[in-house]
Amino acid sequence: MSVEIHIVLFILFCMFDVAMIYVIWNLMRKTELLETWVEEFTTTIDSVNNEIKTIDALGSFESDDETGAIFKQIQETINRLNTLRGEDVDDK
């Protein structure tokens, strides 16, 4: 009787270990996907920021009244995205 109880407990323990291994593997896979997405998002934000600086290298869009207002809104949106990635960037 004691041997059967030990065998059942051993099997239950092994099943629990397998379940825990799957849970850990699944969470690790999801974390890696999220890290990849964050890296791509950060790269995209940097790229957009660099492109908008290149487009308005002379400052002509920023200085124009109507275009300047829209340009400043675009810059503010990019700055908000920069704060989402965890860095304070004050490019004005």
Residue frames as qw, qx, qy, qz and C-alpha x, y, z in Angstrom:
[[0.000, 0.886, 0.463, 0.000, 0.00, 0.00, 0.00],
 [0.312, -0.796, 0.102, 0.508, 2.81, 2.41, 0.85],
 [0.425, -0.129, 0.590, 0.675, 4.57, 1.74, -2.45],
 [0.223, 0.619, 0.655, 0.372, 1.42, 2.54, -4.44],
 [0.139, -0.938, -0.249, 0.199, 0.98, 5.84, -2.60],
 [0.388, -0.606, 0.335, 0.608, 4.61, 6.77, -3.30],
 [0.388, 0.168, 0.682, 0.596, 4.21, 5.87, -6.97],
 [0.100, 0.812, 0.545, 0.181, 1.04, 7.97, -7.28],
 [0.254, -0.897, -0.038, 0.359, 2.71, 10.91, -5.52],
 [0.456, -0.337, 0.502, 0.654, 5.76, 10.56, -7.75],
 [0.311, 0.442, 0.678, 0.498, 3.58, 10.57, -10.89],
 [0.041, -0.921, -0.388, 0.009, 1.64, 13.60, -9.67],
 [0.380, -0.745, 0.176, 0.519, 4.89, 15.38, -8.88],
 [0.434, -0.056, 0.610, 0.660, 6.23, 14.60, -12.38],
 [0.195, 0.685, 0.616, 0.337, 3.01, 15.85, -13.99],
 [0.194, -0.934, -0.179, 0.243, 3.25, 19.05, -11.96],
 [0.441, -0.509, 0.380, 0.634, 6.86, 19.52, -13.10],
 [0.368, 0.275, 0.665, 0.589, 5.90, 19.06, -16.75],
 [0.033, 0.866, 0.483, 0.127, 3.09, 21.59, -16.38],
 [0.317, -0.858, 0.027, 0.404, 5.44, 24.08, -14.73],
 [0.472, -0.213, 0.523, 0.677, 8.04, 23.60, -17.47],
 [0.261, 0.559, 0.633, 0.468, 5.37, 24.34, -20.11],
 [0.128, -0.937, -0.313, 0.084, 4.18, 27.44, -18.25],
 [0.416, -0.683, 0.234, 0.553, 7.73, 28.77, -17.92],
 [0.437, 0.047, 0.621, 0.649, 8.51, 28.04, -21.58],
 [0.158, 0.731, 0.592, 0.300, 5.28, 29.71, -22.74],
 [0.214, -0.938, -0.150, 0.229, 5.88, 32.83, -20.64],
 [0.470, -0.476, 0.390, 0.632, 9.48, 33.06, -21.83],
 [0.379, 0.321, 0.652, 0.573, 8.35, 32.82, -25.48],
 [0.021, 0.879, 0.453, 0.148, 5.77, 35.58, -24.97],
 [0.370, -0.826, 0.050, 0.423, 8.32, 37.78, -23.20],
 [0.477, -0.201, 0.514, 0.684, 10.77, 37.37, -26.07],
 [0.254, 0.594, 0.612, 0.456, 8.06, 38.32, -28.58],
 [0.158, -0.945, -0.277, 0.066, 7.22, 41.40, -26.54],
 [0.469, -0.628, 0.245, 0.571, 10.89, 42.38, -26.28],
 [0.435, 0.146, 0.596, 0.659, 11.25, 42.06, -30.05],
 [0.094, 0.799, 0.522, 0.283, 8.18, 44.23, -30.58],
 [0.310, -0.901, -0.089, 0.291, 9.49, 46.90, -28.18],
 [0.496, -0.369, 0.408, 0.672, 12.86, 46.96, -29.96],
 [0.313, 0.400, 0.623, 0.595, 11.17, 47.35, -33.34],
 [0.089, -0.900, -0.423, -0.059, 8.87, 50.06, -31.94],
 [0.413, -0.761, 0.093, 0.492, 11.85, 51.97, -30.54],
 [0.455, -0.082, 0.540, 0.703, 13.66, 51.69, -33.86],
 [0.179, 0.652, 0.608, 0.416, 10.59, 52.98, -35.67],
 [0.216, -0.930, -0.239, 0.178, 10.27, 55.95, -33.32],
 [0.452, -0.554, 0.300, 0.631, 13.94, 56.83, -33.85],
 [0.395, 0.203, 0.637, 0.630, 13.53, 56.49, -37.61],
 [0.054, 0.824, 0.515, 0.232, 10.45, 58.74, -37.71],
 [0.339, -0.867, -0.058, 0.362, 12.18, 61.29, -35.48],
 [0.457, -0.338, 0.451, 0.688, 15.24, 61.34, -37.74],
 [0.306, 0.443, 0.657, 0.528, 13.10, 61.59, -40.88],
 [0.048, -0.917, -0.394, -0.043, 11.11, 64.54, -39.56],
 [0.382, -0.750, 0.156, 0.517, 14.34, 66.31, -38.61],
 [0.440, -0.055, 0.595, 0.670, 15.70, 65.64, -42.11],
 [0.204, 0.685, 0.619, 0.325, 12.50, 66.89, -43.77],
 [0.106, -0.971, -0.165, -0.135, 12.65, 70.15, -41.84],
 [0.747, -0.103, -0.088, 0.651, 16.42, 70.59, -41.80],
 [0.235, 0.374, 0.078, 0.894, 16.09, 74.26, -42.75],
 [0.040, -0.348, -0.604, 0.716, 13.26, 74.95, -40.32],
 [0.188, -0.056, -0.366, -0.910, 10.91, 76.18, -43.03],
 [0.456, -0.418, -0.727, -0.299, 7.99, 73.97, -42.02],
 [0.438, -0.453, -0.595, 0.499, 8.34, 74.86, -38.37],
 [0.137, -0.246, -0.100, 0.954, 8.42, 78.59, -39.04],
 [0.232, -0.256, -0.546, -0.763, 5.36, 78.68, -41.34],
 [0.431, -0.177, 0.359, -0.809, 2.14, 79.53, -39.46],
 [0.868, 0.021, -0.021, -0.496, -0.27, 76.85, -40.71],
 [0.823, 0.266, -0.495, 0.080, 2.30, 74.23, -41.54],
 [0.169, 0.442, -0.653, 0.591, 4.23, 75.03, -38.39],
 [0.616, -0.271, 0.359, -0.647, 1.23, 74.27, -36.17],
 [0.963, 0.096, -0.119, -0.222, 0.78, 70.85, -37.78],
 [0.621, 0.451, -0.551, 0.327, 4.52, 70.24, -37.67],
 [0.134, -0.450, 0.605, -0.644, 4.60, 71.04, -33.96],
 [0.830, -0.143, 0.203, -0.499, 1.70, 68.65, -33.35],
 [0.903, 0.270, -0.334, 0.023, 3.61, 65.93, -35.16],
 [0.343, 0.485, -0.613, 0.520, 6.68, 66.68, -33.05],
 [0.471, -0.375, 0.462, -0.651, 4.63, 66.57, -29.84],
 [0.950, 0.012, -0.026, -0.311, 3.20, 63.19, -30.87],
 [0.754, 0.371, -0.475, 0.262, 6.69, 61.85, -31.52],
 [0.024, 0.490, -0.592, 0.639, 7.86, 63.20, -28.15],
 [0.743, -0.256, 0.284, -0.550, 4.94, 61.42, -26.44],
 [0.959, 0.170, -0.220, -0.053, 5.95, 58.20, -28.18],
 [0.451, 0.505, -0.572, 0.464, 9.51, 58.77, -26.96],
 [0.355, -0.437, 0.531, -0.633, 8.26, 58.98, -23.37],
 [0.931, -0.056, 0.021, -0.361, 6.42, 55.67, -23.88],
 [0.843, 0.297, -0.405, 0.191, 9.71, 53.96, -24.61],
 [0.764, -0.533, -0.228, 0.283, 11.03, 55.13, -21.27],
 [0.536, -0.061, 0.015, 0.842, 13.30, 57.99, -22.20],
 [0.067, 0.887, 0.273, -0.365, 12.68, 61.73, -21.86],
 [0.513, 0.148, 0.380, 0.755, 13.72, 63.32, -25.12],
 [0.072, 0.832, 0.273, -0.478, 13.29, 67.08, -25.39],
 [0.387, 0.043, 0.514, 0.764, 13.87, 67.71, -29.11],
 [0.209, 0.820, 0.455, -0.276, 12.07, 70.97, -29.83]]
